[in-house]
Amino acid sequence: MIIDFHTHAFSDKIVKKAVKVLVDNSGGINPVFDGTITGLLNCAGVNGIDYCVLLNIATNERQMKVVNDFAIEANGGRIISFGSVYPVADSAVDELYRIHSAGLKGIKLHPAYQGFYPDDDRAMKVYEKAAELGLITVFHAGTDIGIFEPNYSAPERIANALPAFKNAPVAAAHFGGYMQWYDVEKHLVGKNIYFDTSYCYSKMPFQQARRIVSDHGADKILFGSDLPWSAAADEMRFVASLGLSEDENKLIFGGNAARLLRIKA
């Protein structure tokens, strides 16, 4: 089983505008499909991916309802959709209840797009409630190519936030911190947090990725592609290049995610 823990798609109403804005703000990155749910499923099928975790982001308080309406609508079948809250909003906790009641299994937070630091005291109530409800929390981690400064998602700040989650599952995208992997090793490796592997092909030294897997444990690594912003085949090839054991690869490509998401093989 292969589960891609980090994918994106947009509603048909906004997909063209959303993709254009993200392409323009990231230096002309070339998406590998059109940004629709249909395109995501087709791409997953070609690459042998059984399930896609669809990560949605509410970039402000007003967006929470419409973003989560789409997440709820998209959820089902091979799509496992996560909701999102604007974590410093007064209504964020109420929206967490709605996400949970709708059967979504997690939320995505993107500190750069949402303009907050992970260790902001105002966000702690959201973390605590997400943990209480049993939701998985995924953070964008490290540098964002569209918002280079300030660095909202530094690994150290994510580490500071972890106690609020107690033992609830938390994942840091991009091997724990895009382009900040030495800080990942300093502040996050060995802690109670998952890393996804998304958007690291051709960008992260494979020796460092292998070291992080070894030191952190393959049981806390989740395969992710960042579709449509990186080709799933490339990201899969990067993980395969690390020279891990068959059992470790099984955990990374699907076993760990299946356990978190309560999916039976």
N, C-alpha and C positions, 0 to 999 in steps of 0.2 A: 504493500500500500504506500502511495506517495501522497502526502498532504502538503500543499503549499500554504504556509502560515502567514504569508504577506503578499496580498494582491489588492488591486484597486479597480474599480469600475464606477460608472456614474449613471444616473437616470437619463433616459432618452431626452428629457426636457433640457438638460443642461450639459450633456456630454460634450458637444462641440465647443462650447464656450470654455468649459472647465479644462479640457485637454489643451486648448490653445493658450490659455492663461498659464498653465503649468509649463508648457513647452517654452513660451516666451520668457518666463521668469527663471528658467534653468539653463539658459544658454543654448536653446535650440535642441534639447535632447529629443531623440527620435523614438516615439512610442512604437511598440511592436504589434499593437492592434488598435482598434478604433476607440477603445475606452468603454464599450458597452458590455453588458452582462453576456450577451450572445458571443461577442468577440472573446471575452475571457474564457467562457466555456469551450469554445472552439480551440483556443490556444492551449488550454489545459489538456484537452483530449489528444491533441497532436503530440503532446509531451508525456502522455501516460500518467497525468496527475489525476488522482481520484477525487480529491476535495480541495476547494480553494477557500481559505479564510479571507473574506472580503472586509478590508479595513476602511471605515468611513471616518471623516473628520468634520466636526462642527467648529468652524473657525471663529464663531462668535455666539453670543447667547441666542440671538434671533434665529440662527440656523439649526438649533438643536432639534426642534420638532420635525422640520422637513427632512433633515439628514437621517433622523431615526425612522421616520416614516418609510423612506427608501430602504433603509437597512432591514426593516421588518418585512417589507414587501419582497425584497430580494432573497431573504433567508429561506433555505429549503433545498432538498436534493443535494447536488454537489457543491452548492454555495453555503458556506457557514458564515453568516454575516455578523459583524460586530457593530455595535452602536458607538456613539461618541457623546461626550458632554463637554461643555465649556466650563472647565473646573473651578473658575473663580466666580461663576454666576450663582446668584441666590437660589435659582431654580434647578441647579445641577443635581442635587440629591433627589428631588422629585422625578427628574428625568431618568435617573438610575433605576428607580422603581418601575417606570414604564418599560425600560429596556429589559429588565429582568422578567417582568410579567409577560412580555411578548415572546419570551423563550430564547432571546439572544444570549450568547455565552460569554460575551466580553465587550470591552470598550477599547477604542484607540484614542490616545492622547498625543498631540503633536505640539510640544511646547513652542517651537519656532512659529508655526502657523497661528497658534492660539495666544502667543505673546505672554507666556508665564514661565516661571522657573519651576522645575519639578519639586523643589524643596520649599516652595512658597507655603507659608502657614495656612493661607486661605484654601489651599487645595487638599489639606489633610482630611477634612471631613468627607470629601469625595472618595479618597482612597479607603478610608475606614468603612464607608458604606458599601463601596464596591466589594471589599473583602467580606463584609458581613453577608452580602447577597450571593457570594460565591462566584463573582464575575472575574474573568481573566482581564488583566490590564496590560495593554501593549503601549509602550512609549516609542515614538521616534527617538533615536539616540545618536548623539554626535552632531557633526556639522550637517547643515542642510544646504544643498547646492543652490537653492533658490533664495535662501535668506542666510547669507554667510555670517553676518554679524548682527546683533550680539549672539554669542553661542549659548542659547537657552538650554540645550539638552546635553550638557557636559556630563560624562560618566560620574563624576564626583557628586553632582547635584542629584542624579538619580539614586546613587548610593545613600545619600542623606534622607531620601524619601522612603526607603524600603521599610523601616520599622513600622510605619503607619499601616502597611499591608499585613502585618503579622505573618501568617503562613499562607496567605492567598497567593495564587500564581501571578507573577509579573514577568513580562518579557521586554527586553531592550532590543530594538531592531538593529540591523546592520552590524552584526557581531558585537553588539553592546555599545557601539559608538562610532559612527562613520568618520573615518580619517582621524580618529582619536584612540587608536587601539592600544597604545602604550598606557594611556589613562585608564582604559578598560582593564588592563592587566593590573594596574595599581589599585583601582578603587572597586571593581566589580567582580573580578574573577574570584571564585570560591564562595561568593555570597548566594543567598537564596533568590536567584533570578535566572530566567532563561534568556538566551541570546538567539535571535534568528539570523540567518545567513544572508539576508537579502542585499542586493546591489553591491556585492563585494567582488564579483568576477572582474578581473583585470585591474582592480583597484587596491586590493589588500594583498600583502605578501603571503603566499600560501604557507610559508614556514611559520609565520606569526599566527595564522589561523589554526594551523595544526597544534601549535603550542597552547593556544587558548583552549582548544578542545581538550587537550591532554590535562591541562591544569584545572579547568573548570568542570570537566566531566561531560562525556557525550550524552549522558542522560538529561542534560540541561541545554541542549542545542536543538533548534528547530529549523528545518529547511524552509527558506522563503526566497522568493524570486524578486519581488517588487513589480511584477507585471502591472501595467504595460511598459514600465520604464526600463526594464531589463529583460532580455530573453531568458525564459525558463531553462532552455537547453544549456545556455552558457552558465547560469548559476548552478545547475545540477553538475555540470562538468567541473566547476571549481571545487565543489564539495568532494566529488569523486577523486580529484587530484590530490587530496590531502593524505592519501594512503592509509586510511583508517581500516579497521577490521570490518568484516561483514556484519557482525553484530552491532558495531557502532554506527555503521551506515544505515542499518535498519531502524535504529532508534532515531537518527537525525531525519531521515527522509519521511518518516511516518509514525513510528512507534511512540515517540514522546508526545507528538501532537494528538494522536489517537487517545492516549491516556488522559491528557488534559481536557480534550473535548468530549470524552466518554463515547468514542466511536469504536464499535466492534469490528474487527478485521473480517 
